């Protein structure tokens, strides 16, 4: 899917990146999309207490990650992928 942003939208995103609020345009857009998820019209019945707890915890993790990125506390993608692969492998071994 291709999305065309207006000049004003592009300027907002570029300004956020230049100010150091996001490491890249993609991260700024990803955050915007995550914030929209909460606005999706789900019936109240679909918003179980478990979902609400999960959503609150996820927002907190996103805020923490954003703060860490702003301080320059970031990992290289290959490091993150290696950590995730190790977790998956540990989970597989524990399931056996």
Gaussian input, Z-matrix of N, CA and C with variables (Angstrom, degrees):
# hf/3-21g

backbone

0 1
 N
 C     1     B1
 C     2     B2     1     A1
 N     3     B3     2     A2     1     D1
 C     4     B4     3     A3     2     D2
 C     5     B5     4     A4     3     D3
 N     6     B6     5     A5     4     D4
 C     7     B7     6     A6     5     D5
 C     8     B8     7     A7     6     D6
 N     9     B9     8     A8     7     D7
 C    10    B10     9     A9     8     D8
 C    11    B11    10    A10     9     D9
 N    12    B12    11    A11    10    D10
 C    13    B13    12    A12    11    D11
 C    14    B14    13    A13    12    D12
 N    15    B15    14    A14    13    D13
 C    16    B16    15    A15    14    D14
 C    17    B17    16    A16    15    D15
 N    18    B18    17    A17    16    D16
 C    19    B19    18    A18    17    D17
 C    20    B20    19    A19    18    D18
 N    21    B21    20    A20    19    D19
 C    22    B22    21    A21    20    D20
 C    23    B23    22    A22    21    D21
 N    24    B24    23    A23    22    D22
 C    25    B25    24    A24    23    D23
 C    26    B26    25    A25    24    D24
 N    27    B27    26    A26    25    D25
 C    28    B28    27    A27    26    D26
 C    29    B29    28    A28    27    D27
 N    30    B30    29    A29    28    D28
 C    31    B31    30    A30    29    D29
 C    32    B32    31    A31    30    D30
 N    33    B33    32    A32    31    D31
 C    34    B34    33    A33    32    D32
 C    35    B35    34    A34    33    D33
 N    36    B36    35    A35    34    D34
 C    37    B37    36    A36    35    D35
 C    38    B38    37    A37    36    D36
 N    39    B39    38    A38    37    D37
 C    40    B40    39    A39    38    D38
 C    41    B41    40    A40    39    D39
 N    42    B42    41    A41    40    D40
 C    43    B43    42    A42    41    D41
 C    44    B44    43    A43    42    D42
 N    45    B45    44    A44    43    D43
 C    46    B46    45    A45    44    D44
 C    47    B47    46    A46    45    D45
 N    48    B48    47    A47    46    D46
 C    49    B49    48    A48    47    D47
 C    50    B50    49    A49    48    D48
 N    51    B51    50    A50    49    D49
 C    52    B52    51    A51    50    D50
 C    53    B53    52    A52    51    D51
 N    54    B54    53    A53    52    D52
 C    55    B55    54    A54    53    D53
 C    56    B56    55    A55    54    D54
 N    57    B57    56    A56    55    D55
 C    58    B58    57    A57    56    D56
 C    59    B59    58    A58    57    D57
 N    60    B60    59    A59    58    D58
 C    61    B61    60    A60    59    D59
 C    62    B62    61    A61    60    D60
 N    63    B63    62    A62    61    D61
 C    64    B64    63    A63    62    D62
 C    65    B65    64    A64    63    D63
 N    66    B66    65    A65    64    D64
 C    67    B67    66    A66    65    D65
 C    68    B68    67    A67    66    D66
 N    69    B69    68    A68    67    D67
 C    70    B70    69    A69    68    D68
 C    71    B71    70    A70    69    D69
 N    72    B72    71    A71    70    D70
 C    73    B73    72    A72    71    D71
 C    74    B74    73    A73    72    D72
 N    75    B75    74    A74    73    D73
 C    76    B76    75    A75    74    D74
 C    77    B77    76    A76    75    D75
 N    78    B78    77    A77    76    D76
 C    79    B79    78    A78    77    D77
 C    80    B80    79    A79    78    D78
 N    81    B81    80    A80    79    D79
 C    82    B82    81    A81    80    D80
 C    83    B83    82    A82    81    D81
 N    84    B84    83    A83    82    D82
 C    85    B85    84    A84    83    D83
 C    86    B86    85    A85    84    D84
 N    87    B87    86    A86    85    D85
 C    88    B88    87    A87    86    D86
 C    89    B89    88    A88    87    D87
 N    90    B90    89    A89    88    D88
 C    91    B91    90    A90    89    D89
 C    92    B92    91    A91    90    D90
 N    93    B93    92    A92    91    D91
 C    94    B94    93    A93    92    D92
 C    95    B95    94    A94    93    D93
 N    96    B96    95    A95    94    D94
 C    97    B97    96    A96    95    D95
 C    98    B98    97    A97    96    D96
 N    99    B99    98    A98    97    D97
 C   100   B100    99    A99    98    D98
 C   101   B101   100   A100    99    D99
 N   102   B102   101   A101   100   D100
 C   103   B103   102   A102   101   D101
 C   104   B104   103   A103   102   D102
 N   105   B105   104   A104   103   D103
 C   106   B106   105   A105   104   D104
 C   107   B107   106   A106   105   D105
 N   108   B108   107   A107   106   D106
 C   109   B109   108   A108   107   D107
 C   110   B110   109   A109   108   D108
 N   111   B111   110   A110   109   D109
 C   112   B112   111   A111   110   D110
 C   113   B113   112   A112   111   D111
 N   114   B114   113   A113   112   D112
 C   115   B115   114   A114   113   D113
 C   116   B116   115   A115   114   D114
 N   117   B117   116   A116   115   D115
 C   118   B118   117   A117   116   D116
 C   119   B119   118   A118   117   D117
 N   120   B120   119   A119   118   D118
 C   121   B121   120   A120   119   D119
 C   122   B122   121   A121   120   D120
 N   123   B123   122   A122   121   D121
 C   124   B124   123   A123   122   D122
 C   125   B125   124   A124   123   D123
 N   126   B126   125   A125   124   D124
 C   127   B127   126   A126   125   D125
 C   128   B128   127   A127   126   D126
 N   129   B129   128   A128   127   D127
 C   130   B130   129   A129   128   D128
 C   131   B131   130   A130   129   D129
 N   132   B132   131   A131   130   D130
 C   133   B133   132   A132   131   D131
 C   134   B134   133   A133   132   D132
 N   135   B135   134   A134   133   D133
 C   136   B136   135   A135   134   D134
 C   137   B137   136   A136   135   D135
 N   138   B138   137   A137   136   D136
 C   139   B139   138   A138   137   D137
 C   140   B140   139   A139   138   D138
 N   141   B141   140   A140   139   D139
 C   142   B142   141   A141   140   D140
 C   143   B143   142   A142   141   D141
 N   144   B144   143   A143   142   D142
 C   145   B145   144   A144   143   D143
 C   146   B146   145   A145   144   D144
 N   147   B147   146   A146   145   D145
 C   148   B148   147   A147   146   D146
 C   149   B149   148   A148   147   D147
 N   150   B150   149   A149   148   D148
 C   151   B151   150   A150   149   D149
 C   152   B152   151   A151   150   D150
 N   153   B153   152   A152   151   D151
 C   154   B154   153   A153   152   D152
 C   155   B155   154   A154   153   D153
 N   156   B156   155   A155   154   D154
 C   157   B157   156   A156   155   D155
 C   158   B158   157   A157   156   D156
 N   159   B159   158   A158   157   D157
 C   160   B160   159   A159   158   D158
 C   161   B161   160   A160   159   D159
 N   162   B162   161   A161   160   D160
 C   163   B163   162   A162   161   D161
 C   164   B164   163   A163   162   D162
 N   165   B165   164   A164   163   D163
 C   166   B166   165   A165   164   D164
 C   167   B167   166   A166   165   D165
 N   168   B168   167   A167   166   D166
 C   169   B169   168   A168   167   D167
 C   170   B170   169   A169   168   D168
 N   171   B171   170   A170   169   D169
 C   172   B172   171   A171   170   D170
 C   173   B173   172   A172   171   D171
 N   174   B174   173   A173   172   D172
 C   175   B175   174   A174   173   D173
 C   176   B176   175   A175   174   D174
 N   177   B177   176   A176   175   D175
 C   178   B178   177   A177   176   D176
 C   179   B179   178   A178   177   D177
 N   180   B180   179   A179   178   D178
 C   181   B181   180   A180   179   D179
 C   182   B182   181   A181   180   D180
 N   183   B183   182   A182   181   D181
 C   184   B184   183   A183   182   D182
 C   185   B185   184   A184   183   D183
 N   186   B186   185   A185   184   D184
 C   187   B187   186   A186   185   D185
 C   188   B188   187   A187   186   D186
 N   189   B189   188   A188   187   D187
 C   190   B190   189   A189   188   D188
 C   191   B191   190   A190   189   D189
 N   192   B192   191   A191   190   D190
 C   193   B193   192   A192   191   D191
 C   194   B194   193   A193   192   D192
 N   195   B195   194   A194   193   D193
 C   196   B196   195   A195   194   D194
 C   197   B197   196   A196   195   D195
 N   198   B198   197   A197   196   D196
 C   199   B199   198   A198   197   D197
 C   200   B200   199   A199   198   D198
 N   201   B201   200   A200   199   D199
 C   202   B202   201   A201   200   D200
 C   203   B203   202   A202   201   D201
 N   204   B204   203   A203   202   D202
 C   205   B205   204   A204   203   D203
 C   206   B206   205   A205   204   D204
 N   207   B207   206   A206   205   D205
 C   208   B208   207   A207   206   D206
 C   209   B209   208   A208   207   D207
 N   210   B210   209   A209   208   D208
 C   211   B211   210   A210   209   D209
 C   212   B212   211   A211   210   D210
 N   213   B213   212   A212   211   D211
 C   214   B214   213   A213   212   D212
 C   215   B215   214   A214   213   D213
 N   216   B216   215   A215   214   D214
 C   217   B217   216   A216   215   D215
 C   218   B218   217   A217   216   D216
 N   219   B219   218   A218   217   D217
 C   220   B220   219   A219   218   D218
 C   221   B221   220   A220   219   D219
 N   222   B222   221   A221   220   D220
 C   223   B223   222   A222   221   D221
 C   224   B224   223   A223   222   D222
 N   225   B225   224   A224   223   D223
 C   226   B226   225   A225   224   D224
 C   227   B227   226   A226   225   D225
 N   228   B228   227   A227   226   D226
 C   229   B229   228   A228   227   D227
 C   230   B230   229   A229   228   D228
 N   231   B231   230   A230   229   D229
 C   232   B232   231   A231   230   D230
 C   233   B233   232   A232   231   D231
 N   234   B234   233   A233   232   D232
 C   235   B235   234   A234   233   D233
 C   236   B236   235   A235   234   D234
 N   237   B237   236   A236   235   D235
 C   238   B238   237   A237   236   D236
 C   239   B239   238   A238   237   D237
 N   240   B240   239   A239   238   D238
 C   241   B241   240   A240   239   D239
 C   242   B242   241   A241   240   D240
 N   243   B243   242   A242   241   D241
 C   244   B244   243   A243   242   D242
 C   245   B245   244   A244   243   D243
 N   246   B246   245   A245   244   D244
 C   247   B247   246   A246   245   D245
 C   248   B248   247   A247   246   D246
 N   249   B249   248   A248   247   D247
 C   250   B250   249   A249   248   D248
 C   251   B251   250   A250   249   D249
 N   252   B252   251   A251   250   D250
 C   253   B253   252   A252   251   D251
 C   254   B254   253   A253   252   D252
 N   255   B255   254   A254   253   D253
 C   256   B256   255   A255   254   D254
 C   257   B257   256   A256   255   D255
 N   258   B258   257   A257   256   D256
 C   259   B259   258   A258   257   D257
 C   260   B260   259   A259   258   D258
 N   261   B261   260   A260   259   D259
 C   262   B262   261   A261   260   D260
 C   263   B263   262   A262   261   D261
 N   264   B264   263   A263   262   D262
 C   265   B265   264   A264   263   D263
 C   266   B266   265   A265   264   D264
 N   267   B267   266   A266   265   D265
 C   268   B268   267   A267   266   D266
 C   269   B269   268   A268   267   D267
 N   270   B270   269   A269   268   D268
 C   271   B271   270   A270   269   D269
 C   272   B272   271   A271   270   D270
 N   273   B273   272   A272   271   D271
 C   274   B274   273   A273   272   D272
 C   275   B275   274   A274   273   D273
 N   276   B276   275   A275   274   D274
 C   277   B277   276   A276   275   D275
 C   278   B278   277   A277   276   D276
 N   279   B279   278   A278   277   D277
 C   280   B280   279   A279   278   D278
 C   281   B281   280   A280   279   D279
 N   282   B282   281   A281   280   D280
 C   283   B283   282   A282   281   D281
 C   284   B284   283   A283   282   D282
 N   285   B285   284   A284   283   D283
 C   286   B286   285   A285   284   D284
 C   287   B287   286   A286   285   D285

   B1=1.4456
   B2=1.5226
   B3=1.2990
   B4=1.4505
   B5=1.5110
   B6=1.3204
   B7=1.4546
   B8=1.5182
   B9=1.3163
   B10=1.4527
   B11=1.5202
   B12=1.3199
   B13=1.4608
   B14=1.5164
   B15=1.3087
   B16=1.4522
   B17=1.5264
   B18=1.3124
   B19=1.4624
   B20=1.5296
   B21=1.3183
   B22=1.4681
   B23=1.5309
   B24=1.3247
   B25=1.4642
   B26=1.5296
   B27=1.3090
   B28=1.4592
   B29=1.5197
   B30=1.3232
   B31=1.4663
   B32=1.5230
   B33=1.3170
   B34=1.4671
   B35=1.5252
   B36=1.3312
   B37=1.4584
   B38=1.5291
   B39=1.3216
   B40=1.4696
   B41=1.5240
   B42=1.3188
   B43=1.4618
   B44=1.5237
   B45=1.3267
   B46=1.4690
   B47=1.5272
   B48=1.3245
   B49=1.4700
   B50=1.5299
   B51=1.3287
   B52=1.4686
   B53=1.5242
   B54=1.3259
   B55=1.4627
   B56=1.5235
   B57=1.3281
   B58=1.4529
   B59=1.5166
   B60=1.3198
   B61=1.4594
   B62=1.5257
   B63=1.3321
   B64=1.4573
   B65=1.5214
   B66=1.3421
   B67=1.4559
   B68=1.5347
   B69=1.3310
   B70=1.4628
   B71=1.5241
   B72=1.3294
   B73=1.4636
   B74=1.5268
   B75=1.3296
   B76=1.4596
   B77=1.5254
   B78=1.3303
   B79=1.4627
   B80=1.5284
   B81=1.3090
   B82=1.4669
   B83=1.5239
   B84=1.3182
   B85=1.4638
   B86=1.5257
   B87=1.3272
   B88=1.4672
   B89=1.5218
   B90=1.3237
   B91=1.4615
   B92=1.5187
   B93=1.3085
   B94=1.4642
   B95=1.5270
   B96=1.3230
   B97=1.4652
   B98=1.5239
   B99=1.3279
   B100=1.4652
   B101=1.5262
   B102=1.3118
   B103=1.4620
   B104=1.5252
   B105=1.3231
   B106=1.4659
   B107=1.5178
   B108=1.3220
   B109=1.4645
   B110=1.5185
   B111=1.3271
   B112=1.4572
   B113=1.5262
   B114=1.3343
   B115=1.4603
   B116=1.5258
   B117=1.3267
   B118=1.4624
   B119=1.5250
   B120=1.2859
   B121=1.4656
   B122=1.5218
   B123=1.3062
   B124=1.4595
   B125=1.5196
   B126=1.3115
   B127=1.4600
   B128=1.5293
   B129=1.3223
   B130=1.4623
   B131=1.5204
   B132=1.3201
   B133=1.4641
   B134=1.5286
   B135=1.3480
   B136=1.4636
   B137=1.5223
   B138=1.2964
   B139=1.4632
   B140=1.5258
   B141=1.3051
   B142=1.4598
   B143=1.5291
   B144=1.3283
   B145=1.4656
   B146=1.5257
   B147=1.3290
   B148=1.4590
   B149=1.5254
   B150=1.3340
   B151=1.4612
   B152=1.5110
   B153=1.3130
   B154=1.4637
   B155=1.5204
   B156=1.3202
   B157=1.4695
   B158=1.5276
   B159=1.3393
   B160=1.4672
   B161=1.5227
   B162=1.3374
   B163=1.4597
   B164=1.5270
   B165=1.3273
   B166=1.4670
   B167=1.5292
   B168=1.3245
   B169=1.4696
   B170=1.5294
   B171=1.3296
   B172=1.4609
   B173=1.5209
   B174=1.3391
   B175=1.4652
   B176=1.5300
   B177=1.3257
   B178=1.4655
   B179=1.5293
   B180=1.3212
   B181=1.4591
   B182=1.5249
   B183=1.3134
   B184=1.4681
   B185=1.5191
   B186=1.3200
   B187=1.4644
   B188=1.5207
   B189=1.3261
   B190=1.4622
   B191=1.5222
   B192=1.3196
   B193=1.4656
   B194=1.5237
   B195=1.3181
   B196=1.4688
   B197=1.5334
   B198=1.3294
   B199=1.4613
   B200=1.5234
   B201=1.3231
   B202=1.4613
   B203=1.5264
   B204=1.3140
   B205=1.4620
   B206=1.5283
   B207=1.3214
   B208=1.4620
   B209=1.5222
   B210=1.3342
   B211=1.4732
   B212=1.5265
   B213=1.3334
   B214=1.4542
   B215=1.5148
   B216=1.3133
   B217=1.4595
   B218=1.5235
   B219=1.3078
   B220=1.4635
   B221=1.5239
   B222=1.3045
   B223=1.4625
   B224=1.5218
   B225=1.3178
   B226=1.4586
   B227=1.5240
   B228=1.3135
   B229=1.4608
   B230=1.5293
   B231=1.3342
   B232=1.4655
   B233=1.5303
   B234=1.3233
   B235=1.4653
   B236=1.5298
   B237=1.3178
   B238=1.4621
   B239=1.5284
   B240=1.3225
   B241=1.4666
   B242=1.5248
   B243=1.3244
   B244=1.4698
   B245=1.5281
   B246=1.3362
   B247=1.4632
   B248=1.5283
   B249=1.3175
   B250=1.4661
   B251=1.5316
   B252=1.3302
   B253=1.4669
   B254=1.5226
   B255=1.3258
   B256=1.4643
   B257=1.5271
   B258=1.3138
   B259=1.4687
   B260=1.5243
   B261=1.3232
   B262=1.4775
   B263=1.5245
   B264=1.3224
   B265=1.4602
   B266=1.5210
   B267=1.3324
   B268=1.4668
   B269=1.5220
   B270=1.3405
   B271=1.4645
   B272=1.5233
   B273=1.3404
   B274=1.4611
   B275=1.5183
   B276=1.3228
   B277=1.4707
   B278=1.5250
   B279=1.3196
   B280=1.4662
   B281=1.5266
   B282=1.3248
   B283=1.4640
   B284=1.5229
   B285=1.3152
   B286=1.4760
   B287=1.4908
   A1=108.05
   A2=115.86
   A3=120.72
   A4=108.34
   A5=114.60
   A6=120.51
   A7=107.64
   A8=116.29
   A9=120.93
   A10=108.62
   A11=115.64
   A12=120.95
   A13=109.50
   A14=115.14
   A15=118.50
   A16=108.71
   A17=116.41
   A18=120.31
   A19=110.28
   A20=116.88
   A21=120.64
   A22=110.65
   A23=117.36
   A24=120.72
   A25=110.65
   A26=116.22
   A27=121.07
   A28=110.81
   A29=116.88
   A30=120.63
   A31=111.45
   A32=116.97
   A33=120.35
   A34=109.55
   A35=116.40
   A36=120.31
   A37=111.66
   A38=116.71
   A39=120.21
   A40=110.98
   A41=117.38
   A42=120.99
   A43=110.59
   A44=117.42
   A45=121.17
   A46=111.14
   A47=116.00
   A48=119.91
   A49=109.94
   A50=117.31
   A51=120.83
   A52=111.63
   A53=117.10
   A54=121.43
   A55=111.84
   A56=116.36
   A57=120.55
   A58=114.40
   A59=116.94
   A60=119.01
   A61=111.40
   A62=117.27
   A63=122.80
   A64=107.60
   A65=116.73
   A66=119.29
   A67=113.95
   A68=117.04
   A69=120.17
   A70=109.74
   A71=114.98
   A72=120.26
   A73=109.89
   A74=116.52
   A75=120.50
   A76=111.15
   A77=116.85
   A78=120.28
   A79=111.04
   A80=117.28
   A81=120.48
   A82=110.15
   A83=116.40
   A84=120.69
   A85=110.42
   A86=117.24
   A87=120.33
   A88=111.23
   A89=116.28
   A90=119.91
   A91=110.55
   A92=116.83
   A93=120.07
   A94=110.43
   A95=116.63
   A96=119.97
   A97=111.37
   A98=116.94
   A99=119.45
   A100=111.12
   A101=116.39
   A102=119.32
   A103=111.25
   A104=116.31
   A105=119.95
   A106=112.42
   A107=116.57
   A108=119.96
   A109=110.58
   A110=116.07
   A111=119.97
   A112=111.67
   A113=116.62
   A114=120.44
   A115=113.37
   A116=116.64
   A117=119.84
   A118=108.04
   A119=115.71
   A120=120.48
   A121=110.61
   A122=116.07
   A123=120.72
   A124=108.10
   A125=117.52
   A126=118.93
   A127=109.56
   A128=116.45
   A129=120.58
   A130=111.76
   A131=117.20
   A132=120.54
   A133=111.09
   A134=116.90
   A135=120.45
   A136=112.31
   A137=117.48
   A138=121.00
   A139=108.52
   A140=114.36
   A141=120.91
   A142=109.87
   A143=117.18
   A144=119.55
   A145=111.69
   A146=116.60
   A147=120.07
   A148=110.75
   A149=116.07
   A150=120.21
   A151=110.21
   A152=117.58
   A153=120.66
   A154=111.29
   A155=117.51
   A156=120.86
   A157=109.29
   A158=116.36
   A159=120.52
   A160=110.86
   A161=117.45
   A162=121.52
   A163=110.94
   A164=117.08
   A165=120.60
   A166=110.55
   A167=117.10
   A168=120.93
   A169=110.66
   A170=116.69
   A171=120.67
   A172=111.00
   A173=117.25
   A174=120.14
   A175=110.82
   A176=116.28
   A177=120.48
   A178=110.47
   A179=116.92
   A180=120.90
   A181=111.22
   A182=116.54
   A183=120.84
   A184=109.86
   A185=117.42
   A186=120.95
   A187=111.12
   A188=116.28
   A189=120.91
   A190=110.29
   A191=116.72
   A192=120.87
   A193=111.25
   A194=116.83
   A195=120.62
   A196=110.17
   A197=117.00
   A198=120.84
   A199=111.19
   A200=116.71
   A201=120.49
   A202=110.86
   A203=117.04
   A204=120.61
   A205=110.80
   A206=116.50
   A207=119.73
   A208=111.75
   A209=116.67
   A210=120.84
   A211=111.25
   A212=116.34
   A213=119.67
   A214=113.83
   A215=117.06
   A216=121.84
   A217=109.26
   A218=115.36
   A219=120.60
   A220=109.63
   A221=116.15
   A222=122.29
   A223=109.07
   A224=114.95
   A225=120.23
   A226=108.46
   A227=116.43
   A228=121.35
   A229=111.71
   A230=117.62
   A231=119.15
   A232=111.31
   A233=118.34
   A234=121.64
   A235=109.72
   A236=116.39
   A237=121.22
   A238=110.10
   A239=116.51
   A240=119.99
   A241=111.39
   A242=117.53
   A243=120.38
   A244=110.37
   A245=117.28
   A246=120.92
   A247=110.52
   A248=117.00
   A249=120.66
   A250=111.09
   A251=116.17
   A252=119.24
   A253=110.87
   A254=116.65
   A255=120.21
   A256=110.74
   A257=117.37
   A258=120.59
   A259=110.96
   A260=116.41
   A261=120.51
   A262=109.62
   A263=116.67
   A264=120.54
   A265=110.55
   A266=118.15
   A267=121.79
   A268=111.21
   A269=116.14
   A270=119.72
   A271=111.14
   A272=116.63
   A273=120.07
   A274=110.87
   A275=115.93
   A276=120.36
   A277=111.45
   A278=117.11
   A279=121.19
   A280=111.12
   A281=116.78
   A282=121.39
   A283=112.03
   A284=117.10
   A285=120.55
   A286=111.49
   D1=136.58
   D2=174.94
   D3=-110.39
   D4=140.03
   D5=178.20
   D6=-124.30
   D7=132.79
   D8=177.56
   D9=-105.18
   D10=122.20
   D11=179.54
   D12=-93.21
   D13=149.44
   D14=174.64
   D15=-72.06
   D16=167.17
   D17=179.07
   D18=-61.99
   D19=-39.32
   D20=179.89
   D21=-65.54
   D22=-41.76
   D23=178.65
   D24=-63.75
   D25=-42.58
   D26=178.56
   D27=-62.20
   D28=-42.21
   D29=179.44
   D30=-63.69
   D31=-39.45
   D32=178.64
   D33=-61.41
   D34=-48.81
   D35=-179.04
   D36=-63.02
   D37=-43.80
   D38=179.69
   D39=-63.95
   D40=-37.77
   D41=178.20
   D42=-65.00
   D43=-43.09
   D44=178.40
   D45=-59.71
   D46=-40.28
   D47=179.18
   D48=-69.85
   D49=-44.73
   D50=-179.95
   D51=-61.64
   D52=-34.66
   D53=179.13
   D54=-76.25
   D55=-6.60
   D56=178.47
   D57=84.05
   D58=10.79
   D59=179.59
   D60=-73.68
   D61=-23.77
   D62=177.82
   D63=-141.58
   D64=144.92
   D65=-178.71
   D66=-74.04
   D67=-18.80
   D68=-178.90
   D69=-157.36
   D70=166.52
   D71=176.50
   D72=-62.77
   D73=-38.08
   D74=-179.38
   D75=-61.87
   D76=-41.55
   D77=179.68
   D78=-66.32
   D79=-38.01
   D80=177.84
   D81=-63.32
   D82=-43.20
   D83=179.20
   D84=-67.50
   D85=-42.47
   D86=178.04
   D87=-57.95
   D88=-43.16
   D89=179.27
   D90=-63.85
   D91=-42.17
   D92=178.71
   D93=-60.28
   D94=-41.72
   D95=179.47
   D96=-66.80
   D97=-39.49
   D98=177.32
   D99=-62.33
   D100=-37.99
   D101=178.59
   D102=-67.18
   D103=-31.28
   D104=178.06
   D105=-70.21
   D106=-28.15
   D107=-179.02
   D108=-55.15
   D109=-39.18
   D110=-179.05
   D111=-67.37
   D112=-22.92
   D113=-179.01
   D114=-88.38
   D115=-4.38
   D116=179.37
   D117=-61.58
   D118=134.51
   D119=-175.97
   D120=-75.52
   D121=90.09
   D122=173.42
   D123=-98.50
   D124=137.91
   D125=175.19
   D126=-59.06
   D127=148.59
   D128=-179.09
   D129=-54.40
   D130=-32.51
   D131=-179.72
   D132=-64.56
   D133=-28.76
   D134=-179.91
   D135=-81.00
   D136=-9.83
   D137=179.76
   D138=-98.33
   D139=73.79
   D140=-178.63
   D141=-67.27
   D142=161.26
   D143=176.10
   D144=-56.65
   D145=-36.08
   D146=179.03
   D147=-64.47
   D148=-42.21
   D149=178.23
   D150=-62.47
   D151=-45.34
   D152=-178.43
   D153=-62.65
   D154=-39.50
   D155=177.00
   D156=-64.74
   D157=-44.89
   D158=178.83
   D159=-60.72
   D160=-45.60
   D161=-178.45
   D162=-61.73
   D163=-42.22
   D164=179.36
   D165=-64.68
   D166=-44.27
   D167=179.64
   D168=-64.25
   D169=-39.26
   D170=179.83
   D171=-66.02
   D172=-42.59
   D173=177.24
   D174=-60.39
   D175=-40.08
   D176=179.76
   D177=-64.31
   D178=-41.61
   D179=178.12
   D180=-63.85
   D181=-40.18
   D182=178.47
   D183=-64.06
   D184=-44.17
   D185=178.34
   D186=-61.07
   D187=-42.97
   D188=178.98
   D189=-62.77
   D190=-45.24
   D191=179.55
   D192=-62.66
   D193=-40.78
   D194=178.58
   D195=-61.91
   D196=-44.24
   D197=178.70
   D198=-62.55
   D199=-41.89
   D200=178.68
   D201=-63.64
   D202=-42.46
   D203=179.56
   D204=-63.61
   D205=-38.83
   D206=178.73
   D207=-64.33
   D208=-29.63
   D209=178.08
   D210=-85.45
   D211=-0.96
   D212=-179.52
   D213=85.11
   D214=10.21
   D215=179.88
   D216=-86.29
   D217=77.34
   D218=-177.80
   D219=-124.70
   D220=157.62
   D221=177.45
   D222=-112.46
   D223=151.62
   D224=174.18
   D225=-68.68
   D226=148.96
   D227=-177.48
   D228=-57.66
   D229=-39.27
   D230=-178.22
   D231=-66.36
   D232=-30.32
   D233=177.09
   D234=-69.21
   D235=-45.50
   D236=179.92
   D237=-62.21
   D238=-45.12
   D239=179.67
   D240=-62.52
   D241=-39.41
   D242=177.86
   D243=-63.73
   D244=-40.60
   D245=178.26
   D246=-63.94
   D247=-43.23
   D248=179.91
   D249=-65.02
   D250=-41.81
   D251=178.20
   D252=-61.91
   D253=-39.49
   D254=178.96
   D255=-64.88
   D256=-40.05
   D257=178.18
   D258=-64.47
   D259=-42.81
   D260=178.72
   D261=-62.16
   D262=-44.37
   D263=-179.80
   D264=-62.71
   D265=-42.97
   D266=177.85
   D267=-61.71
   D268=-41.30
   D269=178.84
   D270=-64.33
   D271=-40.58
   D272=178.67
   D273=-63.07
   D274=-43.11
   D275=-179.50
   D276=-66.50
   D277=-35.99
   D278=179.55
   D279=-70.58
   D280=-27.78
   D281=-177.85
   D282=-78.28
   D283=-16.50
   D284=-177.44
   D285=-80.30

